Amino acid sequence: MNFHDHLRSSNLSPRTIIIYDQWIRRLERWCYQGRILPDRITRAQLADWADTLPATWATRKSARQALRHWVSWLGREDPLHEAIYVPPKVRYSCRALTVEDAHTLQETAVVYGGREGLVVLLGMYLAARRAEIAAMRWDGYAEGRMRFVRVKSGETADLPVHPVLAVALDAMQPRATSDYLFPGDRGRPHVSPTTVWEWVRHVGQLAEVEVTTHRLRHTALATMNDATGDLRATQEVAGHRDPATTALYTRATKARVSAAVESLGY
């Protein structure tokens, strides 16, 4: 069994498998440049390699997890991966737009319309990532729902469409010339995620709101959780496997913190 198959047998997501495989390829290149046999690398040598990586929690954590699987695949009993130092995780803050900015952006997207306006609404009402928006298909839109493939897990999302988004989709659908919502050019089936990012930024500039596609996702999930207090439902929309990940996209407003404290009755 090769390392890639070993990762697949560990029930990891397709995206995680690719990332972990890339980490090991990167380590192997470093080893060959230093005339080191990868499967005989020492803890000290691995620590030297780790020093070439950005000293961020996310980068070091990902590399360390990849090495943990690799060590298991090699059959080595020493916890080699522990030689990679992972710095403390920086406290995460929600990047959602304020209620006022979200309202202004939504109104601007509706008035501006077209492809640019639609991508903003897809991010605001489906919490979809830019790569997911870029690849959305018209046959995924039916019976008041939108189905699309999640880029991280490869699973199919099936979410209800908000009335505001439905109006924008219904206005665009009769003029569709492709199976994709946003057909590409030069032989590409659909636009690139970068194009989606640029369209969102353009509408944001018109609205005088600093926004990216990822901030739209934060805004959708935070607003949803604020309104319902239902983290489990928000997790379903986000497509996260771990509710702790969804919690990072939510915000604790002063009003909700006050309500939480006032709820204490003994």
SERO-4910 file (N, C-alpha, C, O; in steps of 0.05 Angstrom, whole numbers):
BEGIN
 pado doro    nc1    nc2    nc3   cac1   cac2   cac3    cc1    cc2    cc3    oc1    oc2    oc3
  Met    A     17    -24      0      0      0      0     18     25      0     35     28     17
  Asn    A     13     43    -19     29     68    -19     17     88      1     -4     83     12
  Phe    A     31    110      4     22    130     25     -5    141     18    -22    146     36
  His    A    -10    147     -7    -36    158    -15    -59    139     -8    -79    148      2
  Asp    A    -55    113    -13    -76     94     -6    -79     91     24   -101     87     34
  His    A    -57     94     38    -58     94     67    -75    116     78    -91    113     96
  Leu    A    -72    140     66    -89    163     74   -118    158     68   -136    164     84
  Arg    A   -123    146     45   -151    140     38   -164    121     57   -188    122     63
  Ser    A   -148    102     67   -159     82     86   -164     94    113   -177     82    130
  Ser    A   -154    119    118   -158    132    144   -183    149    145   -188    163    164
  Asn    A   -200    147    124   -225    161    122   -222    192    124   -239    206    135
  Leu    A   -201    202    112   -197    231    110   -212    241     85   -218    226     67
  Ser    A   -217    267     85   -231    279     63   -212    280     39   -187    281     43
  Pro    A   -222    280     14   -204    282    -10   -185    305     -9   -162    303    -16
  Arg    A   -195    328      0   -178    352      1   -155    348     22   -132    356     16
  Thr    A   -162    337     45   -141    332     65   -120    313     55    -96    316     60
  Ile    A   -129    292     41   -110    272     30    -90    286     11    -66    281     12
  Ile    A   -100    304     -6    -83    318    -25    -63    335    -10    -39    336    -16
  Ile    A    -72    350     11    -55    367     26    -33    351     41    -10    359     40
  Tyr    A    -41    330     54    -21    313     68     -1    301     49     23    299     55
  Asp    A    -11    292     26      7    280      6     27    301     -4     51    295     -8
  Gln    A     18    326     -7     36    347    -16     57    353      5     80    359     -1
  Trp    A     50    352     31     69    357     52     92    336     51    115    343     54
  Ile    A     85    311     46    106    290     46    123    293     21    147    289     22
  Arg    A    111    301     -2    127    306    -26    146    329    -21    169    328    -30
  Arg    A    137    349     -6    154    372      0    177    364     18    200    372     14
  Leu    A    172    347     38    193    337     56    213    320     40    237    322     44
  Glu    A    203    303     23    221    286      7    240    302    -10    263    295    -13
  Arg    A    230    323    -23    247    340    -39    269    353    -22    292    354    -31
  Trp    A    262    362      2    282    373     20    303    353     28    326    359     29
  Cys    A    294    328     33    312    307     41    332    300     18    356    298     23
  Tyr    A    321    298     -6    339    291    -29    359    313    -34    382    307    -42
  Gln    A    351    338    -30    370    360    -34    392    359    -13    415    367    -19
  Gly    A    386    349     11    406    347     32    418    319     33    433    313     52
  Arg    A    412    302     13    423    275     12    415    259     37    432    245     49
  Ile    A    390    262     44    379    247     67    358    228     57    341    235     41
  Leu    A    359    203     67    339    184     60    314    191     76    314    190    101
  Pro    A    291    197     63    267    206     77    258    186     99    251    195    121
  Asp    A    259    160     93    249    141    113    269    137    136    263    122    155
  Arg    A    292    150    135    312    148    156    317    175    169    337    178    184
  Ile    A    301    194    164    305    221    175    303    220    205    287    205    217
  Thr    A    319    236    218    320    237    248    302    260    258    293    277    242
  Arg    A    297    260    283    281    281    295    294    308    292    281    328    286
  Ala    A    321    309    295    335    334    292    334    344    263    330    368    259
  Gln    A    336    326    244    334    334    216    306    343    209    302    362    194
  Leu    A    286    330    220    258    338    215    253    366    227    239    382    216
  Ala    A    265    371    251    261    397    263    274    419    246    264    441    244
  Asp    A    297    412    233    310    431    214    291    437    191    289    460    182
  Trp    A    279    416    180    260    420    158    236    437    167    228    455    152
  Ala    A    226    432    191    203    447    201    210    477    204    193    494    201
  Asp    A    235    483    209    244    511    212    242    526    186    243    551    186
  Thr    A    240    512    163    237    525    137    208    533    132    202    546    112
  Leu    A    189    524    149    161    529    144    152    554    159    164    562    179
  Pro    A    131    567    150    120    590    164    112    582    192    100    560    197
  Ala    A    119    598    212    114    592    240     86    599    248     82    613    268
  Thr    A     66    589    234     38    594    240     25    568    250     34    546    243
  Trp    A      5    571    267     -9    547    278    -20    529    256    -16    505    257
  Ala    A    -33    541    236    -46    525    216    -26    510    199    -30    486    193
  Thr    A     -4    523    191     16    510    174     30    487    189     32    465    179
  Arg    A     40    493    213     54    473    228     36    450    237     44    427    237
  Lys    A     11    456    243     -8    435    251    -13    416    228    -14    392    232
  Ser    A    -17    427    204    -23    411    181      1    393    174     -2    370    169
  Ala    A     25    405    175     50    389    170     53    367    190     60    345    183
  Arg    A     48    373    215     52    354    236     32    331    233     39    307    237
  Gln    A      7    337    226    -13    316    223     -5    298    199     -9    274    200
  Ala    A      5    311    177     13    295    154     36    276    162     36    253    154
  Leu    A     55    286    177     77    270    186     68    247    204     80    226    204
  Arg    A     48    252    220     38    232    238     28    208    222     33    185    229
  His    A     13    214    201      3    192    183     26    179    169     26    154    165
  Trp    A     45    194    161     68    183    146     84    164    163     93    143    154
  Val    A     89    172    188    104    155    207     89    129    211    101    108    213
  Ser    A     63    131    214     47    107    217     49     89    192     51     64    195
  Trp    A     49    101    169     52     85    144     79     72    142     81     49    133
  Leu    A    100     86    151    127     75    150    130     52    171    148     35    168
  Gly    A    113     52    191    115     32    211    136     38    233    144     21    248
  Arg    A    144     64    234    163     72    254    149     76    280    127     87    281
  Glu    A    161     67    302    149     68    328    155     95    342    140    102    361
  Asp    A    176    109    334    182    134    347    163    156    338    158    158    314
  Pro    A    154    173    356    135    195    348    150    217    334    153    239    345
  Leu    A    160    211    310    177    230    296    164    257    291    177    278    292
  His    A    138    256    286    123    281    280    124    302    302    120    325    298
  Glu    A    129    292    327    130    311    350    154    330    348    155    349    364
  Ala    A    172    325    330    195    343    326    186    370    313    201    389    314
  Ile    A    162    370    302    152    395    289    138    411    311    117    403    321
  Tyr    A    149    434    317    138    452    337    114    466    326    115    479    304
  Val    A     91    465    340     67    479    332     62    502    352     58    496    376
  Pro    A     63    527    343     59    549    361     30    550    372     13    538    359
  Pro    A     26    564    393     -2    566    404    -20    578    383    -12    595    367
  Lys    A    -45    569    383    -65    579    364    -74    607    372    -81    612    395
  Val    A    -73    626    353    -82    653    359   -112    653    362   -126    639    347
  Arg    A   -122    667    382   -151    668    386   -165    679    361   -158    700    351
  Tyr    A   -184    664    352   -198    670    327   -220    690    331   -234    689    351
  Ser    A   -222    709    312   -244    728    314   -261    726    289   -251    723    267
  Cys    A   -287    728    292   -306    727    270   -301    751    251   -298    773    261
  Arg    A   -301    746    225   -296    766    205   -322    775    191   -321    787    170
  Ala    A   -345    769    203   -370    776    191   -373    806    188   -363    822    205
  Leu    A   -387    815    168   -394    843    164   -413    852    186   -428    836    198
  Thr    A   -413    878    192   -433    888    211   -460    886    198   -463    882    173
  Val    A   -481    888    214   -508    886    203   -513    908    182   -525    904    161
  Glu    A   -503    932    188   -506    955    170   -492    950    143   -503    955    122
  Asp    A   -467    941    145   -452    936    120   -464    913    104   -465    915     79
  Ala    A   -473    893    118   -486    870    104   -511    879     89   -515    871     66
  His    A   -526    896    101   -551    906     89   -544    923     64   -557    921     43
  Thr    A   -524    940     67   -516    957     45   -505    940     21   -512    946     -2
  Leu    A   -489    920     27   -478    903      7   -500    888     -7   -500    885    -32
  Gln    A   -519    877      8   -541    862     -4   -557    879    -23   -564    870    -45
  Glu    A   -563    903    -14   -579    921    -31   -564    929    -57   -576    930    -78
  Thr    A   -538    933    -54   -522    940    -78   -521    916    -97   -522    920   -121
  Ala    A   -518    892    -87   -517    868   -104   -543    865   -119   -543    858   -143
  Val    A   -566    870   -106   -592    867   -119   -595    888   -141   -604    882   -163
  Val    A   -588    913   -135   -591    935   -154   -572    931   -178   -579    935   -201
  Tyr    A   -547    924   -172   -527    921   -193   -533    897   -211   -530    898   -235
  Gly    A   -542    875   -199   -551    852   -213   -529    838   -229   -506    840   -222
  Gly    A   -537    823   -250   -518    809   -267   -503    788   -252   -510    780   -230
  Arg    A   -481    779   -264   -465    758   -252   -452    768   -226   -451    753   -206
  Glu    A   -442    793   -227   -428    803   -203   -447    804   -179   -440    797   -157
  Gly    A   -472    814   -183   -491    815   -161   -498    788   -152   -502    783   -128
  Leu    A   -501    769   -170   -510    742   -163   -489    728   -146   -496    714   -127
  Val    A   -463    730   -153   -443    716   -137   -443    726   -108   -439    711    -89
  Val    A   -448    752   -104   -450    763    -77   -473    750    -62   -470    743    -39
  Leu    A   -496    749    -75   -519    737    -62   -516    708    -56   -526    698    -36
  Leu    A   -502    693    -73   -497    665    -68   -479    661    -44   -483    643    -28
  Gly    A   -460    679    -40   -444    678    -17   -458    686      9   -454    674     30
  Met    A   -476    706      6   -491    716     30   -513    698     38   -520    697     62
  Tyr    A   -525    683     20   -549    667     27   -544    636     27   -561    621     36
  Leu    A   -521    628     16   -514    599     17   -488    593     32   -481    570     37
  Ala    A   -474    615     40   -448    612     54   -429    595     37   -413    580     48
  Ala    A   -432    597     11   -415    581     -7   -388    593    -11   -385    618    -11
  Arg    A   -368    576    -14   -341    585    -19   -338    593    -49   -355    586    -65
  Arg    A   -318    609    -55   -315    619    -82   -312    597   -103   -323    600   -125
  Ala    A   -297    576    -97   -294    554   -116   -321    539   -120   -327    529   -142
  Glu    A   -337    538    -99   -364    526   -101   -382    542   -118   -397    532   -134
  Ile    A   -381    569   -115   -397    587   -131   -389    585   -160   -407    584   -177
  Ala    A   -364    585   -165   -354    585   -193   -364    561   -208   -369    562   -232
  Ala    A   -367    538   -194   -374    513   -208   -404    506   -206   -412    484   -213
  Met    A   -421    524   -195   -449    517   -193   -462    514   -220   -456    527   -239
  Arg    A   -482    495   -220   -495    488   -245   -525    494   -243   -537    494   -222
  Trp    A   -537    499   -266   -565    505   -266   -582    481   -259   -604    484   -247
  Asp    A   -572    457   -266   -588    433   -258   -587    428   -228   -601    410   -218
  Gly    A   -571    443   -214   -571    441   -185   -592    458   -172   -597    456   -148
  Tyr    A   -604    476   -188   -624    494   -177   -652    484   -185   -659    485   -209
  Ala    A   -667    474   -167   -693    463   -173   -710    461   -147   -700    455   -126
  Glu    A   -736    466   -150   -755    463   -128   -747    479   -104   -750    470    -81
  Gly    A   -737    503   -109   -730    521    -87   -705    513    -71   -702    522    -48
  Arg    A   -688    496    -83   -664    488    -69   -640    490    -88   -643    490   -112
  Met    A   -616    492    -76   -592    493    -92   -574    470    -83   -568    467    -59
  Arg    A   -565    454   -102   -547    432    -97   -520    438   -110   -519    446   -133
  Phe    A   -499    436    -95   -472    441   -106   -452    424    -90   -458    414    -68
  Val    A   -429    421   -102   -408    404    -90   -390    420    -72   -380    441    -80
  Arg    A   -386    411    -48   -369    424    -29   -340    418    -36   -332    395    -39
  Val    A   -323    439    -38   -296    434    -48   -278    420    -28   -260    406    -37
  Lys    A   -283    422     -3   -266    410     17   -272    380     22   -253    364     25
  Ser    A   -297    373     21   -305    345     27   -313    329      3   -312    305      4
  Gly    A   -320    343    -19   -330    329    -42   -358    321    -40   -370    308    -58
  Glu    A   -371    327    -17   -399    320    -13   -417    340    -27   -409    362    -34
  Thr    A   -442    332    -31   -462    350    -44   -478    364    -23   -492    352     -7
  Ala    A   -478    391    -24   -495    407     -7   -522    409    -20   -525    410    -44
  Asp    A   -543    409     -4   -570    411    -13   -584    431      6   -594    423     27
  Leu    A   -586    456     -2   -595    477     16   -619    492      4   -621    495    -20
  Pro    A   -638    501     21   -660    517     12   -650    544      2   -631    555     13
  Val    A   -663    555    -18   -656    581    -29   -673    603    -17   -697    601    -18
  His    A   -660    623     -7   -674    646      5   -689    661    -17   -679    662    -40
  Pro    A   -712    673    -11   -728    687    -32   -712    709    -47   -715    712    -71
  Val    A   -695    723    -33   -679    744    -46   -661    732    -67   -658    742    -89
  Leu    A   -648    710    -60   -631    696    -79   -647    684   -102   -638    684   -125
  Ala    A   -670    673    -95   -687    660   -116   -695    680   -137   -695    673   -161
  Val    A   -701    705   -130   -708    725   -150   -685    730   -169   -689    732   -193
  Ala    A   -661    732   -158   -637    737   -175   -632    713   -193   -625    717   -216
  Leu    A   -635    689   -183   -630    665   -199   -651    663   -222   -645    657   -245
  Asp    A   -676    668   -215   -698    666   -234   -695    687   -256   -703    683   -279
  Ala    A   -683    710   -250   -678    731   -270   -656    723   -289   -656    731   -312
  Met    A   -637    708   -279   -614    700   -296   -619    675   -312   -608    672   -334
  Gln    A   -635    657   -301   -637    630   -314   -648    631   -343   -637    616   -359
  Pro    A   -668    647   -350   -677    647   -378   -655    655   -398   -658    648   -421
  Arg    A   -635    669   -389   -614    678   -407   -590    659   -407   -569    666   -418
  Ala    A   -592    637   -393   -570    618   -391   -561    607   -417   -578    599   -434
  Thr    A   -535    606   -422   -524    595   -447   -506    572   -442   -493    562   -460
  Ser    A   -506    562   -417   -488    541   -409   -501    525   -386   -521    534   -374
  Asp    A   -490    501   -381   -500    486   -358   -491    499   -332   -503    493   -311
  Tyr    A   -471    516   -333   -461    529   -309   -473    557   -306   -479    571   -325
  Leu    A   -476    565   -281   -486    592   -276   -468    613   -287   -477    634   -297
  Phe    A   -442    607   -286   -422    627   -295   -403    614   -314   -381    606   -306
  Pro    A   -411    611   -340   -394    598   -360   -367    612   -363   -366    637   -362
  Gly    A   -346    597   -369   -320    608   -373   -315    615   -402   -333    613   -419
  Asp    A   -291    623   -408   -283    628   -436   -258    613   -442   -247    599   -425
  Arg    A   -249    615   -467   -224    601   -476   -226    571   -470   -206    559   -462
  Gly    A   -249    559   -474   -252    531   -470   -257    521   -442   -261    497   -437
  Arg    A   -256    539   -422   -261    531   -395   -291    529   -390   -307    546   -398
  Pro    A   -300    508   -375   -328    504   -371   -342    525   -354   -365    532   -358
  His    A   -327    536   -335   -338    557   -318   -316    576   -309   -292    571   -313
  Val    A   -323    598   -297   -304    618   -289   -287    607   -266   -293    587   -254
  Ser    A   -265    620   -261   -246    611   -240   -255    623   -213   -269    643   -213
  Pro    A   -246    611   -191   -252    622   -165   -241    651   -162   -253    667   -148
  Thr    A   -219    656   -176   -207    683   -175   -226    704   -187   -229    726   -177
  Thr    A   -240    696   -208   -259    714   -221   -282    720   -202   -291    743   -200
  Val    A   -292    700   -188   -313    704   -168   -303    723   -147   -318    741   -138
  Trp    A   -279    720   -137   -267    737   -117   -267    766   -127   -273    785   -112
  Glu    A   -259    770   -152   -257    797   -164   -285    810   -166   -288    834   -161
  Trp    A   -305    794   -174   -332    805   -176   -343    814   -149   -355    835   -147
  Val    A   -337    798   -129   -346    805   -102   -333    831    -93   -346    848    -82
  Arg    A   -307    833    -98   -293    857    -90   -304    882   -105   -305    903    -94
  His    A   -311    878   -130   -322    900   -146   -348    910   -134   -352    934   -131
  Val    A   -366    892   -128   -392    900   -116   -387    913    -89   -400    932    -82
  Gly    A   -368    902    -74   -361    914    -49   -351    943    -51   -358    960    -35
  Gln    A   -335    948    -71   -326    975    -76   -349    994    -83   -349   1017    -74
  Leu    A   -368    984    -99   -391   1000   -105   -407   1007    -80   -418   1029    -77
  Ala    A   -409    987    -62   -424    991    -37   -407   1005    -15   -418   1012      6
  Glu    A   -381   1009    -21   -363   1021     -2   -361   1003     23   -361   1013     46
  Val    A   -360    977     18   -358    957     40   -333    940     33   -332    928     11
  Glu    A   -315    937     52   -292    920     47   -300    891     51   -307    883     73
  Val    A   -299    876     30   -310    848     31   -294    830     13   -284    838     -8
  Thr    A   -293    804     21   -282    783      4   -303    761      4   -322    761     19
  Thr    A   -298    741    -13   -317    718    -13   -318    704     14   -339    695     22
  His    A   -295    702     28   -295    688     53   -310    705     75   -322    693     93
  Arg    A   -309    731     73   -324    747     92   -354    744     87   -370    746    106
  Leu    A   -362    738     63   -390    733     57   -398    707     72   -420    706     83
  Arg    A   -381    687     72   -387    662     85   -389    667    115   -407    657    128
  His    A   -370    682    126   -371    689    155   -397    703    161   -410    697    181
  Thr    A   -404    722    144   -428    738    149   -453    721    149   -471    724    166
  Ala    A   -455    703    130   -479    686    128   -482    668    153   -503    667    164
  Leu    A   -460    655    161   -462    637    183   -466    652    210   -481    642    227
  Ala    A   -452    674    213   -455    690    238   -484    701    240   -496    699    261
  Thr    A   -494    712    218   -521    723    219   -542    701    224   -561    706    239
  Met    A   -538    678    212   -556    656    216   -557    647    245   -578    643    257
  Asn    A   -533    644    257   -532    636    285   -543    657    304   -555    651    324
  Asp    A   -537    683    297   -548    704    313   -579    703    314   -591    707    335
  Ala    A   -591    698    291   -620    699    288   -633    675    301   -655    677    312
  Thr    A   -620    651    299   -633    627    308   -622    615    334   -636    602    349
  Gly    A   -597    621    339   -584    608    362   -580    578    359   -575    564    378
  Asp    A   -584    569    334   -582    540    328   -556    534    315   -553    535    290
  Leu    A   -536    527    331   -509    521    320   -510    496    302   -494    495    283
  Arg    A   -526    477    309   -528    452    294   -538    458    265   -527    446    246
  Ala    A   -558    474    263   -569    481    236   -548    497    220   -545    493    196
  Thr    A   -534    515    234   -513    531    221   -491    513    212   -480    518    190
  Gln    A   -484    493    228   -464    474    220   -472    459    194   -455    454    177
  Glu    A   -497    452    192   -507    438    168   -504    456    143   -496    446    122
  Val    A   -510    481    146   -507    500    123   -477    503    116   -470    504     92
  Ala    A   -461    505    136   -432    508    132   -419    484    120   -399    486    105
  Gly    A   -430    460    126   -418    435    116   -394    426    132   -377    411    122
  His    A   -393    436    157   -371    428    175   -377    401    188   -400    395    195
  Arg    A   -357    385    192   -360    360    206   -359    364    236   -371    349    252
  Asp    A   -344    385    245   -340    390    273   -354    417    281   -348    437    269
  Pro    A   -373    416    300   -387    441    307   -368    462    318   -374    486    318
  Ala    A   -344    453    328   -325    472    338   -314    490    316   -308    514    320
  Thr    A   -313    479    292   -305    495    269   -326    516    262   -319    539    256
  Thr    A   -351    508    263   -373    527    258   -373    549    278   -379    572    271
  Ala    A   -367    543    303   -367    563    324   -347    585    318   -351    608    328
  Leu    A   -326    579    303   -307    600    297   -318    621    278   -308    643    277
  Tyr    A   -340    614    264   -352    632    245   -375    649    258   -387    666    245
  Thr    A   -380    644    283   -402    658    296   -391    680    314   -367    680    320
  Arg    A   -408    697    323   -400    719    341   -417    720    366   -441    713    365
  Ala    A   -405    729    387   -420    732    412   -425    761    416   -408    776    426
  Thr    A   -449    770    408   -455    799    411   -459    805    441   -464    788    457
  Lys    A   -457    831    447   -460    840    475   -488    832    485   -492    825    508
  Ala    A   -508    835    467   -535    829    476   -538    799    482   -552    792    502
  Arg    A   -526    782    466   -528    753    471   -512    745    496   -521    727    511
  Val    A   -489    758    501   -474    752    525   -490    760    550   -491    746    570
  Ser    A   -503    784    548   -520    794    570   -543    775    575   -549    768    598
  Ala    A   -556    766    553   -578    748    556   -570    721    568   -584    709    585
  Ala    A   -546    712    561   -535    687    572   -531    689    602   -538    671    617
  Val    A   -520    712    611   -516    716    639   -542    718    654   -545    707    676
  Glu    A   -561    734    642   -587    738    655   -603    713    657   -621    711    673
  Ser    A   -597    693    640   -612    668    640   -605    651    664   -620    632    670
  Leu    A   -584    657    678   -575    641    701   -595    645    724   -598    667    735
  Gly    A   -608    624    731   -627    625    754   -624    600    771   -629    578    761
  Tyr    A   -617    603    795   -611    579    812   -631    578    835   -630    559    851
***
